[in-house]
């Protein structure tokens, strides 16, 4: 047991150092955690200490999995249904283009330029079609864009993009069985019953018992995560839907939202981003850089050429258009999930997995770094913080 505490203290030390470096270098904390994790993984590989990091330990996988679920839930909770209705055309068009452009482009690159077989090429296209909700929401929260009309549009487009990825992975590779039907039926039933049950618990038990709202949310997310895994889907998908269902309720209770963000950003997501970086095999990428570069450039270029013309129809400011485009070019959670699915089902090899994951993680870092450095829509940052946000949340948003 002492080894677990020792390793946990090491990862949180890395998280603290990441925060300090991000502050000094003026870049996103999430990106810095990925880069620090990659550096740790590379150093451990060269020192033959990779096993000591326990990257595949059950406790670490659980914490990082819950981190991805909670971050996705909070992102969904930012999408008020009324706002989404007003942006349905924008998020649908941009989200679908964001999926199909890199899926087609990267599949063709893998098949014709790299020489992979058809199954591996399609899996590659699926993995590189994603937009990283984890990175995008972390950046939105860090700068305060999550409370703006602009940020809600970006988050909505991310959802449609990743929904296309999940559906594509299921249609091409995963069997559609009775388990899938049960999962869909339960998810639909939540639309009608979850808000009512939640509001009842809040009305009769909140502020009287020890954090019943947090316990209830975690119960629902974990239960639906189990059902998603059982059906062949992924736990982060129902988390997004549940977050959207809870958006109105969460809006009415800013203090509760702040506590969930503290739990997620302070404890869970640092482990998630650090582990994601450490899992990338830099040595494999160095050994065959051309494959990695082709996949990375293919993803980003296909996203840009597909998305920028579409985004021009919805945004007028040049910085907003490029920032929107570059954030939609990121990838992480669903990309690594898709790659791991291909590896575990013998669709791709270990080397192909490393190339895909390397391109996915690079797309999480480089486009966001460029976006924040050169295209940050600073005029949106000048908008006042909403009145229902307490000073400690302002600090979280502006100083993370």
C-alpha positions in Angstrom: 0.0 0.0 0.0 2.9 2.4 0.7 4.0 2.1 -2.9 0.6 3.4 -4.1 0.9 6.4 -1.8 4.5 7.0 -3.0 3.5 6.8 -6.6 0.5 9.1 -6.1 2.7 11.7 -4.4 5.1 11.5 -7.4 2.3 12.2 -9.9 0.9 15.1 -7.9 4.3 16.6 -7.6 4.4 16.4 -11.4 1.0 18.1 -11.4 2.3 20.9 -9.2 5.4 21.4 -11.4 3.1 21.4 -14.5 1.0 24.2 -12.9 4.1 26.3 -12.2 5.5 25.8 -15.7 2.2 26.5 -17.3 1.9 29.8 -15.3 5.4 30.9 -16.2 5.2 29.9 -19.9 1.6 31.2 -20.3 0.1 28.1 -21.8 -2.7 25.8 -20.8 -2.2 23.6 -17.7 -3.8 20.6 -19.5 -1.3 20.8 -22.3 1.6 21.2 -19.9 0.5 18.2 -17.9 0.5 16.1 -21.2 4.0 17.4 -22.1 5.4 16.7 -18.6 3.8 13.3 -18.6 5.4 12.5 -22.0 8.8 13.7 -20.7 8.4 11.4 -17.6 7.4 8.5 -19.8 10.4 9.0 -22.1 12.8 9.3 -19.2 11.4 6.2 -17.5 11.8 4.3 -20.8 15.4 5.2 -21.2 16.2 4.4 -17.5 14.3 1.1 -17.8 11.9 2.3 -15.1 8.6 2.3 -17.1 7.1 -0.5 -14.9 7.7 1.7 -11.8 5.2 4.3 -13.1 2.4 1.7 -12.8 0.6 3.3 -15.8 -1.6 0.2 -16.1 -2.3 -0.2 -12.4 -6.0 -0.5 -11.7 -6.1 2.4 -9.2 -4.5 4.8 -11.7 -6.8 3.6 -14.6 -9.8 4.1 -12.3 -8.8 7.6 -11.3 -8.0 8.7 -14.8 -11.2 7.1 -16.1 -13.3 8.9 -13.5 -11.4 12.1 -14.4 -12.4 11.8 -18.1 -16.0 11.0 -17.1 -16.3 14.0 -14.7 -14.6 16.4 -17.1 -17.0 15.3 -19.9 -20.0 15.6 -17.5 -19.0 19.1 -16.6 -18.6 20.0 -20.2 -22.1 18.7 -21.0 -23.5 20.7 -18.0 -22.3 23.9 -19.7 -24.6 23.2 -22.7 -28.0 24.6 -21.7 -30.6 23.1 -23.9 -32.1 26.5 -24.7 -28.7 27.8 -25.9 -28.1 24.6 -27.9 -31.5 25.0 -29.7 -30.4 28.4 -30.9 -27.1 27.0 -32.1 -28.3 23.7 -33.5 -27.4 24.6 -37.1 -23.9 25.7 -36.1 -23.0 22.8 -33.9 -24.5 20.2 -36.4 -22.7 21.5 -39.4 -19.3 22.1 -37.8 -19.5 18.9 -35.7 -20.3 16.7 -38.7 -17.6 18.3 -40.9 -15.2 18.0 -38.0 -15.8 14.2 -38.0 -16.0 13.4 -41.7 -13.1 15.5 -43.1 -10.4 13.9 -41.0 -12.0 10.4 -41.1 -11.9 10.4 -44.9 -8.5 12.2 -45.1 -6.6 10.1 -42.6 -8.1 6.8 -43.8 -6.9 7.6 -47.3 -3.4 8.6 -46.1 -3.1 5.4 -44.0 -4.2 3.2 -46.9 -2.5 4.8 -49.9 0.5 6.6 -48.5 1.5 4.5 -45.5 0.3 1.2 -46.9 -1.8 -0.1 -44.0 -4.6 -2.6 -44.7 -8.2 -1.4 -45.1 -9.3 -2.3 -41.5 -6.3 -0.6 -39.9 -6.8 2.5 -42.2 -10.4 2.9 -41.2 -9.6 2.5 -37.5 -6.9 5.2 -38.0 -9.4 7.5 -39.6 -11.9 6.9 -36.7 -9.2 7.6 -34.1 -8.0 10.8 -35.8 -11.5 12.2 -36.5 -12.1 13.2 -32.9 -12.0 16.5 -31.1 -10.7 16.4 -27.5 -13.5 17.4 -25.2 -11.1 17.0 -22.2 -8.6 19.5 -23.6 -11.2 21.9 -25.1 -13.3 22.1 -21.9 -10.2 22.5 -19.8 -9.1 25.4 -21.9 -12.7 26.9 -22.0 -12.8 26.7 -18.2 -9.3 28.1 -17.7 -10.0 31.2 -19.7 -13.7 31.6 -18.9 -15.0 30.9 -22.4 -17.3 28.3 -21.0 -19.7 31.0 -19.9 -19.7 32.8 -23.3 -21.9 32.2 -26.4 -18.7 31.5 -28.3 -17.5 28.8 -25.9 -20.9 27.0 -25.8 -20.8 26.8 -29.6 -17.4 25.2 -29.5 -18.4 22.7 -26.8 -21.6 21.8 -28.7 -19.6 21.2 -31.9 -17.2 19.0 -30.0 -20.1 16.9 -28.8 -21.5 16.3 -32.3 -18.0 15.6 -33.6 -17.3 12.9 -30.9 -20.8 11.5 -31.3 -20.0 10.9 -34.9 -16.7 9.1 -33.9 -18.6 6.8 -31.4 -21.3 6.0 -34.0 -18.7 5.4 -36.7 -16.6 3.1 -34.5 -19.7 1.1 -33.5 -21.0 0.8 -37.1 -17.7 -0.3 -38.6 -16.2 -2.4 -35.9 -18.5 -3.1 -32.9 -21.4 -5.5 -33.3 -24.9 -4.1 -32.7 -26.5 -6.4 -30.3 -29.4 -6.5 -27.7 -26.9 -4.9 -25.3 -26.7 -1.9 -27.5 -30.5 -1.6 -27.6 -30.7 -1.8 -23.8 -28.0 0.9 -23.4 -29.8 3.2 -25.8 -33.2 2.5 -24.1 -31.8 3.3 -20.6 -30.1 6.5 -21.9 -33.4 7.7 -23.5 -35.3 6.9 -20.3 -32.9 9.1 -18.3 -34.0 12.1 -20.4 -37.4 11.8 -18.8 -36.7 10.7 -15.3 -33.2 12.0 -14.3 -34.0 15.8 -13.9 -37.1 15.1 -11.8 -35.4 12.7 -9.4 -32.4 15.0 -9.1 -34.6 18.0 -8.3 -36.6 16.0 -5.8 -33.3 15.0 -4.0 -32.1 18.6 -4.0 -35.4 19.9 -2.7 -35.8 17.5 0.2 -32.2 16.5 1.1 -29.7 19.1 -0.2 -28.1 21.3 2.4 -29.3 18.9 5.1 -27.1 15.9 4.4 -23.4 15.4 3.5 -23.0 16.1 -0.2 -25.9 14.0 -1.4 -25.9 15.8 -4.8 -22.3 14.8 -5.4 -23.0 11.2 -4.3 -26.1 11.0 -6.6 -24.2 12.4 -9.6 -21.3 9.9 -9.1 -23.8 7.1 -8.7 -25.5 7.9 -12.0 -22.3 8.4 -13.9 -20.7 5.2 -12.6 -23.8 3.2 -13.2 -24.2 4.4 -16.8 -20.4 3.9 -17.3 -20.8 0.2 -16.4 -23.8 -0.1 -18.7 -21.8 1.6 -21.5 -18.9 -0.7 -21.1 -21.2 -3.8 -21.0 -22.8 -2.7 -24.2 -19.5 -2.1 -26.0 -19.6 1.7 -25.8 -17.6 4.1 -23.7 -18.4 5.6 -20.3 -17.7 9.2 -21.4 -20.6 9.2 -23.9 -23.4 8.9 -21.4 -21.5 11.3 -19.1 -21.9 14.0 -21.8 -25.6 13.3 -22.2 -26.2 13.3 -18.4 -24.3 16.6 -18.2 -26.6 18.1 -20.8 -29.7 16.8 -19.0 -28.5 18.4 -15.7 -27.5 21.7 -17.3 -30.5 23.7 -16.0 -30.1 22.2 -12.5 -26.4 22.9 -12.4 -26.9 26.5 -13.5 -29.1 27.2 -10.4 -26.4 26.0 -8.0 -23.1 27.6 -8.7 -21.5 26.5 -5.3 -22.2 22.9 -6.1 -20.6 23.2 -9.6 -17.5 24.9 -8.1 -17.1 21.9 -5.7 -17.3 19.4 -8.5 -14.8 21.4 -10.5 -12.4 21.5 -7.6 -12.7 17.7 -7.2 -12.2 17.2 -11.0 -9.5 19.8 -11.8 -7.6 19.4 -8.5 -7.5 15.7 -8.1 -8.7 13.7 -11.2 -7.7 15.4 -14.4 -4.0 16.0 -13.5 -3.7 12.2 -13.3 -5.6 11.8 -16.6 -3.4 14.2 -18.6 -0.1 13.1 -17.1 -0.9 9.5 -17.8 -2.0 10.3 -21.3 1.3 11.9 -22.0 3.3 9.1 -20.3 1.6 6.4 -22.4 2.9 8.0 -25.7 5.9 6.0 -27.0 8.3 8.8 -28.0 10.9 6.1 -28.9 8.6 4.5 -31.5 7.9 7.9 -33.0 11.6 8.7 -33.2 12.2 5.4 -34.9 9.7 6.1 -37.7 9.0 9.8 -37.7 7.6 9.9 -41.2 4.5 7.8 -40.3 3.8 9.9 -37.3 4.2 13.2 -39.2 2.0 12.1 -42.0 -0.8 11.1 -39.6 -0.5 14.2 -37.5 -0.4 16.6 -40.5 -3.2 14.6 -42.2 -5.5 15.1 -39.1 -4.8 18.8 -38.6 -4.8 19.8 -42.3 -8.0 17.9 -43.1 -9.7 19.5 -40.0 -8.6 23.0 -41.0 -9.5 22.7 -44.7 -12.9 21.2 -43.8 -13.7 23.4 -40.8 -12.5 26.9 -41.5 -14.8 27.5 -44.5 -17.7 26.3 -42.5 -16.9 28.3 -39.4 -16.6 31.5 -41.5 -20.4 31.2 -41.9 -20.9 31.5 -38.2 -18.1 33.8 -36.9 -17.0 37.2 -38.2 -13.9 37.9 -36.1 -10.7 36.4 -37.6 -9.2 35.3 -34.2 -12.5 33.6 -33.3 -12.6 31.7 -36.5 -9.0 30.4 -36.2 -9.3 29.7 -32.5 -12.5 27.7 -33.1 -10.9 25.8 -36.0 -7.7 25.0 -34.0 -9.5 23.8 -30.9 -11.7 21.6 -33.1 -8.5 20.1 -34.5 -7.4 18.7 -31.1 -7.8 15.1 -30.1 -7.2 13.0 -27.0 -9.9 11.0 -25.1 -11.9 9.4 -27.9 -8.9 9.1 -30.1 -6.9 7.1 -27.6 -10.0 5.0 -26.8 -10.5 4.2 -30.4 -6.8 3.3 -30.9 -6.9 1.1 -27.8 -10.1 -0.6 -29.1 -8.2 -1.4 -32.4 -5.2 -2.8 -30.5 -7.2 -5.0 -28.1 -9.3 -6.4 -31.1 -6.2 -7.0 -33.2 -7.2 -4.5 -35.8 -3.9 -2.6 -35.5 -0.5 -3.6 -34.3 1.4 -2.2 -31.3 3.5 0.0 -33.6 0.5 1.3 -35.4 -1.1 2.0 -32.0 1.9 4.1 -31.0 1.8 6.1 -34.3 -1.9 6.8 -33.9 -1.7 7.7 -30.2 1.4 9.9 -30.9 -0.5 11.8 -33.6 -3.6 12.1 -31.3 -1.6 13.5 -28.4 0.4 15.8 -30.7 -2.9 17.1 -32.0 -3.9 17.8 -28.4 -0.8 19.9 -27.7 0.3 21.7 -30.9 -3.0 23.2 -32.3 -4.0 24.4 -28.8 -0.6 25.9 -28.2 -0.8 27.8 -31.5 -4.4 28.9 -30.8 -3.6 30.2 -27.3 -0.4 31.9 -28.5 -1.5 33.6 -31.7 -5.3 33.5 -32.0 -6.7 33.9 -28.5 -9.9 36.0 -28.9 -8.9 38.4 -26.0 -11.9 40.6 -26.6 -14.1 37.8 -25.2 -12.0 37.7 -22.1 -13.0 41.3 -21.4 -16.6 40.3 -20.8 -17.5 40.5 -17.1 -17.7 37.4 -15.0 -21.3 36.4 -14.3 -22.8 37.6 -11.0 -23.5 34.0 -9.8 -19.8 33.2 -9.8 -18.1 33.7 -6.5 -14.6 35.2 -6.2 -13.0 31.7 -5.8 -14.4 30.6 -9.1 -13.0 33.7 -10.8 -9.6 32.7 -9.5 -10.1 29.2 -10.8 -11.1 30.5 -14.2 -8.6 33.3 -14.6 -5.5 32.0 -12.7 -5.5 28.2 -13.3 
